[in-house]
Amino acid sequence: MQIIPAIDIIDGKCVRLTQGDYAQKTVYNEDPLAVAKEFEAAGLLRLHLVDLDGAKAGAVQNWKVLESIATHTSLVIDFGGGIKKEEDVNIVFNSGAALATIGSLAVKNEALFVQWLNRFGPDRFLLGADVKDEKITVGGWLETTDIDIYGFIEKYMAYGINQLFCTDVSKDGKLEGPSTLLYQQIITRFPGLHFIASGGVSSVEDLNDLQEIGCMGAIVGKAIYENRISLDQLKKF
């Protein structure tokens, strides 16, 4: 299982939100590049970079941060937040991201997303599914749809998507442990999926549990910044 540290960006700084609430923001570091270099020095290979300003504005904002991390580290970066037009996709790839992370757009504009999958190739995209009670949520989790997570995954796997991360929004940023049961059901149903767990990881025990059920990756954010998991502890993965 691969550990994928998360850096969330607001105003060019490394922050974390609790349950997607911009009012509940903690700034952890003024310099995201320094944080990324620490991850790289600890032997981590990937990075989950989220442009929270972009998510709010509906267009990519913090691509300079992406460019700087991609230029000065060898981390494999997936970048998301505000990718709504093909122009945004091009900016993200030209700034050095290996993968563009797509969430709400895949729910709200399937035709456009499928166009991108055909144009750039499905292996250039990381699909993000925010879930509450097995239903997809969108719009910074404010809106729960009637779309079932299993049907959603099945549809996009048919289009060639093979990497997906799933966040149980009731858990995210709360350090209460991940939704192991939900993830186990998804992995059992879709054995060919490169499944990445996200949200709620608060300890090395959580990571051991996720590895045990067959997760291919785990996104870890707040637990690192609040020193509940040390970079040394992550080395064993």
N, C-alpha and C positions, 0 to 999 in steps of 0.2 A: 504493500500500500504506500502510495506517495503522499507525503505531507505537502500541502499547498498553502503557504502563509498568505494572508490577505492584507492588502493595504487599501484603505478607503481614503479618498482624497476630497477635501473641501478647501478652497482657496490655496491650493498647492501644498497643503499640510496633511500629515497622516492623522486621521481621526477614527473614532468608532462611534456608531449610533447604537442606541438600544431600541430594538424592534422597529428600525427604520425611521425613528422619530428625530427630525433635524433639531428639535428643541433639546433632545437628550444627547448632546454631542460632547465627546471628550477628545481634546487634542493631545496626541501622544508624542508627536515629533514634528518639528517645523520642516524637517528635511527627509522626504520619502526615499531619496537616493541612499542616504546613510542607512536607513532601515533595511532597504533592499540589499545593500552590501553586507550587512550583518547576517541576513538570511543566507546569502551566497557563501559567506565565510564559514557558516555552520554546516555547509554541505547540501543545503536544500537546492533543488533544481528548478522549481517552478514558482510562479507568483500569480496571485489572483488580484488584479488591480481594478479598483472600482472608482469611477469618476462620479461622485455624488452630486457635484455641481451640474454635470452633464445630464444625470438622471432627472434632476429638477428642471433643467432648462429645455430638455428634449433635443439636445444637440451636444456633441462631444466638446468639452471645455478644456480639460486638463491633459491634452495630448503632449504638451511640452514635458510633463512629468514622465509620461510613458517613454518619450524619446530619450530622455536623460537616463532612465533606468536601463532601457534596451541598449543604449550606447555604452554604458559604463559597467554593465554586468553581463553574464552569459545566461541569465535566468530565462526560462521559457515562460513568456508572459501571456496570460489571457486578460483582455481588457474589456470592460463593459461600463455602461452608463451613458445614456443619451444617443445610442446608435439607432437612429430612426430613418436615415436616408443613405443611399449608396455612397454619397459623398463622405458620410461619417465612416462607413466601412473602409473606404480608401484611405482616409486620414489615419485610422487605427492601424491598418496594415503598413502604410508608408512610414509610420512612426515607430515601427519595430515590434508590434504585437504578433505572436505566433497564431493566436486565436482571438476572434471577436466573440464576446459573450452576449448572447441574445436572450432576453426574458419575455417581458410583456409584448414586444412586437410579434413574437411567434404566436401569441394568443390572439392578438388584435388584428394582425395583418398577415395572415398565412401566405397569401399570394405573393407579397413582396419578399417575405423571408425565403420562400421556395425559389424565387427568382435568384436571390443571392446564393443559395445553395448550389444552384445550377451554374451560376457564373463563376464563383470562387472555389467551389468544391466543398462538400459537407465536412471534410476534415479540417477546415479552417474555422469552424464554429464550435463554441461550447454553449450548449443549450442549458439555460437555467430555469428551473421550475420552482416557484414559490408555492407552498402547499399549506392548506389548513383543512383538517379533517378529510384528507385525501382529495380535496378539490383545489384547483389552481387559483391563486390570487394574483391580482395585477395592480399596477398603479401604486407602487410603494406599499403594497399589502392592504390598501384601503378597501379594495373591491374583491370580494370572493365570487368566482364564476361558478357555473354548474358543470365545468369541464373536469372530468375525472382524470387523475394523474396517469392511470394506466393507459387509457385511450390516447392521451396526449403523447406519451412516450412511444406507443405503438405506431402512431401516425408519422412521427418524425423519424423513427428508425427506418420506416419504409422509404423515406426520402434520403436515407444514407447517413443520418446523424448517428454517431457512435459514442460521443462523450456528453454526459449530462450530469449536472449537479443539482441536488434537490435540497431546498431549505424549508424546514418546518417553521413557519413564521411565528408560531406560538413559542418557539424555543430561542429564536435568534437573539444574540447579545445578552442573554440572561444567565449564561453559564450554568444551566440546569441539566446539562447532558443532552445528547442527540436523540433523534427519533429512531432508535435502532430497529424497532419492530416494523415500522413503515419501510425503512430501507431494506430490511431483510425480505419483505414481501416483493419489493420492486426487483431486487437482485434475483430472487427465485423465479420471477416471471419472465425476466429478460436477461438470461445468462450471458448473452453476447454483448451486453451494454457495458461500456467503461463508466461505471457509476461512481460519482464523487459525492461524499456526504458533506453537508454544510449546515452550520448553525448549532449552537448549544454545547460544543465541545469545551469541557472545562478541566479535563485532567488527562493524564496518560492512560488511565483506566478506560476512559471513553474511547481513546484511540485504539487501545487493544481490542475493545468490544467491536469497533467498526471493522478492524482488520479481520477479526474472527468471522464476521458474517459475510465477508467477501467484498467489501468496498475496495475499489481500485485506487481511490484517493480520498483525502479528507482536507477540507478547507478549515484552517485554524486562524482566528483573528484575536479576539479579545483575550483569550486565555494566555496568549503569548505576551500581549502588552501589559497584562495585569500580573505577570510573573507566576501564573498558576502552572504553566508548563515552560520549562527552560529550553533554550535552543539545544543544549547538550542532550536533553532527554529525547529530542526529536531525531537525533542522529541515528538512533537504533532502527528507525523506520527507513 
